[in-house]
Amino acid sequence: MQCAVCEQNGEPGDDQAAAHAWATGHLKANPEHFTHREIITRPCRLKPGAWQ
C-alpha cells in the first residue's frame, strides 16, 4: 500500500491483511491521509514467436 497524500509505503508482501493494517495504522497516525493506493505487480513472460 502507498499513501496517496505523502507517498509513504508499507512493506511489500503477499499478505493483503497486513497491507490494509498498515494503511489503517497510517491513517490513525495521520488523520488527514485518508487516500491510499494498493500497488499490485503481476509477472509477465513474453516468448519469441510470429511477432518477431
N, C-alpha and C positions, 0 to 999 in steps of 0.2 A: 504494500500500500504506500501511497505517497500523498502527503498533504498538498492540496492544490493551492493553498494560501502561502505557505513558507517553503514548499517543495522538500521538506524533510521526509525521509523514507524509513519505513520499518525494515526489519531484517527480511531478506528474501528467503523463501522456503515454500514447501508444498502444503503447509497447513493453513487452510483458509480461516479457521477459527482463530489462530494466532495472529493472522493479518488483521482481522476485524477487532481483536482485542487491542492490538497496537493502536488502531485508529480511534477506538473508544478512549484509551488512555491519553492519547494525544489531544483529543477533544476536551477531556476533563482538565488537562493541564493548560489548554489554550481554548477557552470557550468560544472565541471568535473564529476558530479554524474548523468550520463545520462541513467543508467540501473536501473530499478525498478521491483519489483515483486508485482503482485496482489495476495493477500492471500485470498482464498475462503474456508470457512468451511461449510460443509453440515452435518446436523444431520442424525443420523442413529440409529434405534432401532431394536435390534435383539429379536426375540421371540423364546421361547423354542419350540422344535419340534423333528422331527425324528433324527436330527443331534446329540442329546444328547447321 
